[in-house]
């Protein structure tokens, strides 16, 4: 073990943090090996010993990310041992890492968004200005279409077809898709377009611009969304992608077909869209518990 630590320190020149992690992981594994299997060397371990350790770690409620890091340490150690001819069979070849639990998409509750839109309309009624009209349109557009931040940033005025009630979006891989829009969204678009025409120094046809006439950028969109959501949700994440997740989840909750949502989001495969079913299933379980007599 000490020869390996010296190797990663001197030859590989790993960081102090990595070296300490390696040393701690190997010491922990060695203690397990001695206590459980009465072996006096890590070089005498086979894949069954390693698997037993992984099981014990998972049973002790260690997170999958932590266990995977420890497994990575053993892979490095036994890979080194093979290269140095200290062992003939690598026990890690038959060891698989536990799967990390999938993180469910963060979603803004519908009533929170409704409060936001109501407040926006009240604010606009009291006095309209360029930023308030543009920012309201951005939030409504992200939530109503589920488009990505980059897709919104790259929108051109001619991408909005009011007569057909749809928006042309250039997505990943330069794939173009059309997303239907509501009358409310078209109204917000026309109101924004009207005030956009009053901005000086605008060149080109970028749909969204700043007060100085330049096209908006990614960080600006993120800041607008974060600021708008901050007063209406306690979620730690307040990004354009959260509104994309919210769009998809709310559509699914209202009975939209999964394949239709896939097309609206511009996903290449249905697998990427299926993550939203977990949120909807959770909601169904809550409804069941509240409504069912035996719930």
Beta strands, then each sheet from edge to edge (+ up, - down):
strand 1: 160-161
strand 2: 166-170
strand 3: 176-180
sheet 1: 1+ 2- 3+
end
